[in-house]
Amino acid sequence: MKILITGGAGYIGSHTIIEMLETTNWEVIAVDNYSNSTEDTYERIEKITGKAIKYYNIDLKDKDATHKLFLEHNDIQGIIHFAAFKSVSESVANPLMYYDNNINSLLNILACQKAFKVPYLIFSSSCSVYGNINELPVTEETPFNKTESPYAYTKQIGEQLVADFIKVNPALKAISLRYFNPVGAHKSGLNGELPLSTPSNLVPYITQSAIGKLSQLTIFGNDYNTKDGTCVRDYIHVSDIASAHVLALQQLIKTPHFPSQSIINLGTGVGVTVLEVIEAFEKVTDKKLNYTIGERRAGDVAAIYANNDKAKKLLNWKPIYTIEDMMRSAWKWEQCLNKK
Ligand code: UDP
């Protein structure tokens, strides 16, 4: 089985490759254009798994280059399409860049899935598609509200594109996985999130301020209608997200009656506030974070967490890592980066 991983040098892509190499005998082909990653991710993957994979520098917006890759590997059986921009705040500031990248790369992947008859696709979606929801936890049936950012809207559009496409291509199947907040790092501490500029996500911001790369952490608002006033998210270990991808592909392969398209939440089902994340980090590292309360951030929803029953049932999956595990591994990775 040959599997194409787009965005393979990125955060979730690389952890999924590790999981795949460790638990299956599939051949992995990775693609990335290093817009938010670096090529040495593949060295880290090799160090952890002892396996080298084939990888390509391709911008998936480039239709011809994408088509050429599929010509070279015309026996790809499954695609996991991670490659996309993912910063809420950046998308608010630069919407055209987000629409261009996230939509056009998906269109090219779908065209190649059809042209080369690739039976299975996993699409990276996001809980941001739900918008601001009052009734929590969200299930896959919870109707969308208006999105809070162009990033989130590219994921709503992406899911719809996949759905419309699969509907008229009955030989193909797809699963859209809605990630909640993936954090943490591989348990070895040898691979994790690697923001190329100042991070916009909470956990890398925490680890970088703890190690002294950043002077202070700002909590974006403490006047939300939540238990301590800070936003609530469903943080989930990146290795739990990775294992769900491998299981999703396995289910598609081995279950003939698996629905031709499905949408599945990937979260722990537990809502955690920003202050609780900070507390968990301080507890497992015995370090005090220097933080201040700032203004709310544009594009943020107040609270969201998942009902993950569908993932448990359809994928036979269960998240195994706690918020403490997430913080411990993220810190191990930050320290590993600092040794270089
Ligand atoms: N956050 C924060 N300070 C930061 C970065 C993030 O207070 O420096 C908050 C943010 O407002 C949100 C939560 O942490 O409530 C998670 O943000 P992140 O960007 O990690 O993920 P998102 O939920 O936006 O995808």
Residues whose N, C-alpha, C, O or C-beta is under 5 A from the ligand:
A	BS01	UDP	V88 S200 N201 L202 V203 Y205 T218 I219 F220 C231 R233 V274 R297 D300
